[in-house]
Amino acid sequence: MQASYVNQLSALMLKLFLATLMACSTEERISTAGSNFSLENDSGLDLYTVSTKPWLVTGGDVLVEVQLEEGMAGSTVTLELNGIDVSDRLVRLNPQTLQALLTGLSEGDNYLLAEADQQQRQLRLTNYPISGPIISGPHEEPFYCQTSEFEKVTGEIFGTDPESGCEVPVQIDYVYYSNDQQAFLPYERTFGLLPPIDVAELVTEGGESRPFIVRVETGVVNRAIYEIAMPHDPADPEPGPWSRSAGWNGKLVYTHGGGCRSGWFQQGTATGGVLRKGLLERGYALVSSTLNVFGQNCNDLLASETHIMVKEHFIENFGEPQYTVATGVSGGSYQSHQTADNYPGIFDGIIVGLSFPDVTSSTSFTLSDSRLLNHYFVKTAPGTFSEGQQRAVAGFGVWGSIANLARGAARLDPVFTPGSEPEEQGGEVSVAALEDERYSPTNEDGVRATVYDHAVNVYGLVPETSVARRPLDNQGVQYGLAALNNGEISVRQFLDLNRDIGGFDRDMHHISERHRADPEAAKRAIESGRILYGGAGLASTPVIDYRTYMDATEGGDIHMLVHQYSTRQRLANANGHTENHVMQIGGRWGFTDQAPDLGELFEQMDDWLIGIKNDNIESDLAVKVRTHKPARLTDACWQEPKTFTQEAGEGNEVGVRRLRLEQPQSYRGSGECSELYQAFSTPRQVAGASLA
């Protein structure tokens, strides 16, 4: 049989540098906020954009910076935007640095001219609407606005006007952490004067005690509802780009939501959550949006575009953070990985949990194979494989994962069939109004609720159809090969399985032939970054990947440990090392004394990123990342509980504790961690595909 398609993709990934998108609004290389952009220059005068790249400005405003060389320090600087003097917008931060928040840019190209001591610098600024798009291609239709369903942190509805639609003006609310209720509550002064009596206190990094009050901004960017939370006392002056809130530590965390199924055609009713007590009490600002919840938007390109635009808005309103950390579990890990790799600088570090590399190559292939295997074992050849043999062919830790993941393949299936068993169901939507608009054999013009059709701007359409091209393929896959070689199934079982397992047509109906990827879709998936490479931005990004072990979950679970190792292998293949990737398994993932381990990871990431930022000697960012990794931040797992006996006073006291085992984590490696948390494989790996 032919080599597996996954192996072909892996070989191509090693050769390609994934830094541009095919479905974007410019032919220039896309790399966004973080490091500023400027042409090579020896004039002593530099002009940069701070909030985004100059070709990706949105909403008509942008934060810019003028840098003067030492010999020009203190010189008078003039600034013109489209020929109009805007020098009064300049704010001098020090003798050599000035910034300006420019507003009123026209859509399209704008020209900015800076002049000092007869030296000039010009910058072209390309401005897009605040509603987008900038790189994701034409807006998806239909698209259901949900501002009237979005509940703010105060419990009030965001879009109260029946005609609100997708756009609602920015709203500012305050909440406080209640010592009595141990929860965030709306902040209201009694008689307009007296604050609540149960306001908790927090201590800033500088040791100052302040009331635990949080400012939360809610608005709309890129058709996504966003939230920005920041420790801030309303008695203090409003924060701005040059007047940081006294409660903010200057660091930003971008949170994400998981899911994928039903993640299309909607604005969304929840963000990834910004009232994270453990982070806010440490002084972090938090930001998220509805299009960064994969259960509402299972499209990493649109998620990345939203990252770019929301972070631009944050910087223009609050200034450039010292660093930005992305964090998210499951569907949040896709977004963190792919934005960090495809758009260097948006995130300086990522902390992910229950992770996957990407939807296209890791999740979708595993889910589609599971549906094929489940159908074969249940419908095509029932009784020919024992449960143990079925599990051996699938590679999973528990037999129940076959049916569980077959149900997960609904995200690939455009057809909802009333009364169908869940392992063969599709057409999933979470907006009731979409139910009658779904595609079906009798409604061929209906919306196709799949990950491929949701990303049609990337993959394109099958000619003369309204169906997205699809990179899904099982040509040449030798299902159960390792099980055969290990003597777990017979030659006859192996041959019958591979003869009869078949494939899927465009509507995910079972057919006798194997399904073949559309060549153009496969090419675009690789070149556009839909398949995680690991050698672009991730090569110089600190990554902490933590996990609760799910492989032995009764009934099965999609969040398998193998995906974490797959990401690590891609980093190794692309960069020759994985020194910037830390794996920890089995911790108590929280910010409390009882569950301290996630808080510890954020502290270690802080040390890591501050070390990188303060290194003014080394110029290579990837080297800085490896150099400043904290010594105490290592691969580890936890053994819990562990009974021990210790001497205490006159006798022995028996207690229970957990053990932290610092060991390198490797797929099916040796050591206690590998024994405690066994990694299993996927159907493709059983068929001979590589770990990556």
Buried (B, 14 or more C-beta within 10 A) or exposed (E): EEBBBBBBBBEBBEEBEBBBBBBBBBEEEBBBBBEBBBEEEEEBBBBBBBBBBBBBBBBBBBBBBBBBBEEBEEBEBBBBBBEEEBBEBBEEEEEBBBBBBBEEBEEEEBEBBBBBBEBBBEBEBBBBEBBBBBBBBEEBEEBBBBBBBBEBBBEEBBBEEEEBBBEBEEBEBBBBBBEEEEEBBBBEEEEEEEBBEEBBEBEBEEEEEBBBBBBBBBBBBBBBBBBBBBBBBBEBEEBBBEEBBBBBBBBBBBBBBBBBBBBBBBBBBBBBBBBBBBBBBBBBBBBBBBBBBBBBBBBBBBBBBBBBBBBBBBBBBBBBBBBBBBBBBBBBBBBBBBBBBBBBBBBBBBBBBBBBBBBBBBBBBBBBBBBBBBBBBBEBBEEBBEEEBBBBBBBBBBBBBBBBBBBBBBBBBBBBEEEEEEBBBBBBBBBEEBEEBBBBEEEEEBBBBBBBBBBBBBBBEBEEEBBBBBBBBBBBBBBBBBBBEEEBBBEEBBEBBBEEBBBBEBBBEBEEEBBBBBEBBBBBBBBBBBBBBBBBBBBBBBBBBBBBBBBEBEEBBBBBBBBBBBBBBBBBBBBEEBBBBBBBBBBBBEBEEEEBBBBBBBBBBBBBBBBBEEBEEBEEBBEBBBBBBBEEBBBBBBBBEEEEEEEEEEEEEEEEEBEBBEBEBBBEEEEEBBEBBEBBBBBBBBBBBBBB
